[in-house]
Amino acid sequence: MDERLGGFEELVLLSVASLRGSGYGVTIQEQLETETGQPISVGAVYATLDRLERKGYVQSRLGPATAERGGRRKRMYRTTAAGATALDAMRRIRGNLWSAIEAPARP
């Protein structure tokens, strides 16, 4: 897959990766709000997770039912190998651009 990640897709995928399989919509939303200092719509997070799953960058599974959710199950997300590859590519691109900014100016 050679689909590029949009900025918000990258943030959601990074959050999924950092939560190591224990992330679901609300925990991802809360982490993104904490890290960005901005309000994040849980609907935007779920729409992005759905798009990332269609691209093959995340996989979801239903977790166990919990009493705190009235017996409902949470949909848990984890990064796939393709998702990790996409994040590595974005890290490399961003690193190259930051290196260009930090490099001394040429006369």
Residue pairs with C-beta under 8 A, 6 or more apart in sequence:
1 55
1 56
1 57
1 82
1 86
3 55
3 86
5 13
5 57
5 86
5 87
5 90
8 44
8 48
9 48
9 51
9 52
10 87
10 90
11 32
11 35
11 36
12 28
12 32
12 45
12 48
12 49
12 52
13 52
13 57
13 58
13 79
13 83
13 86
13 87
14 87
15 23
15 28
15 31
15 32
15 35
16 23
16 28
16 49
16 52
16 58
16 77
16 78
16 79
16 83
17 79
17 83
17 84
17 87
18 31
19 27
19 28
19 31
19 77
20 78
21 76
21 77
21 78
22 76
23 31
23 76
23 77
23 78
24 63
24 74
24 75
24 76
24 77
25 42
25 45
25 46
25 49
25 75
26 42
28 45
28 49
28 77
29 40
29 41
29 42
29 45
32 40
32 45
33 39
33 40
49 58
49 60
49 77
52 58
52 83
53 59
53 60
53 77
55 82
56 80
56 82
56 83
57 79
57 80
57 82
57 83
57 86
58 77
58 78
58 79
58 80
58 83
59 77
59 78
59 80
60 75
60 76
60 77
60 78
61 75
61 76
61 78
62 73
62 74
62 75
62 76
63 73
63 74
63 75
63 76
64 73
65 71
65 72
65 73
66 72
66 73
66 74
79 87
